[in-house]
Each structure stands twice: as C-alpha cells, then as structure tokens.
C-alpha cells in the first residue's frame, strides 16, 4: 500500500504542477530517494525542507507543507472532540 506521508506537500505540488523530478533535482537527490522521502521511509533534512519551501512554495510554512498524514488525522480528531 502506498500511503501518502506528506499529503499537503503532494497536494500543493499537484496544484502547482511541480514534478517530483524537479524537486529531486532541486535538493540534489535521485528520483528514488525523493520517493522514499515522500513515503516517509527516509526523512527530509532541514536544508532540504528549506530549499523546497524557498524554491517552490515561498508563501507556505514548512509546518503546513511537511505535516504528516498522522499529524493531520490527529488534528481532525482533536477538532471533533
């Protein structure tokens, strides 16, 4: 099962038509390494987060873009209490 680990990041990339390949090139990793990061198998480094935000999403906060699916699910659950 391919779980989306960073739904906000994936969604914002889709809205802006930003390819995974362009993000991978921007942070200096291969496509497979980026996919591992997007799936949560490996972590993004803070410099990678800053580069992605600065290059592709200058108006969005890292906390929003890199919120995990679990964090978002917990926020929804807490809001419904």
N, C-alpha and C positions, 0 to 999 in steps of 0.2 A: 504494500500500500504506500503510495506517495503522499505523505502528509505535507501540507504546506506549513512550514515552520514560521515564516515571516509573511503573513497574509497582507499586511499593509504595504510592505515593500513590493511584493509581487503585483498587487493591485495598482499601485502608483506607477510601476514600470509599464504595465499594460495600458493604463490611461495615456501615458506619455509616449507610448510606442518605443520604449527603450529596450533594446535587445540584451539578453543575458551575455552575449558575446562582447558587446560594447562595455558592459560593466566589468566583465572579467579582464578585458584589456586595460581598462582604466586603473584597476587595482593590481595589475601585474600577475594574474593567476590564469591558469588554463581553464577551459570551459568546465571540465570535470570537477576541478577544485571549487569553482563557484557553485556548481550544483550541489556539492557536498555541504557547502556553507548554507545555501538556501534551504536545504532539507534538515539542517540542524545537526548533521553528522560531525562537522567541524565548526569552530566559531569564527566569526569575523573578528579581526583585530580592531582596536580603536583607530589606528591610522586608516584602515580600510573603510570603516564607518564614516569617518570624517571626509575622506576623499569622495565616497559615493554621495554623501549629502551635499557637499560643496559643488561637485561636478553636475549632478543630475537633479537634485532636489533642494536648491538653495533656500526655499521658503518653508521647508518642513523640518521638524525637530527629529533628531535621532531616536528619541524615546518613542515617538509615533511610528516611524518607519521600521524600526527594529524590534517592535513589540512582538513577542511570540504568540502563537495561536493559544497556548495555555494561559498566558497573561491576559489576553483579550477575553477568553472564556471566563476567567476569574472575575474580571471587571464587570462583565454582563451579569454573572451570578450575584455579585455583591450589590449591583444596582437593583436587582429584583428582590432583595431581602426587605 
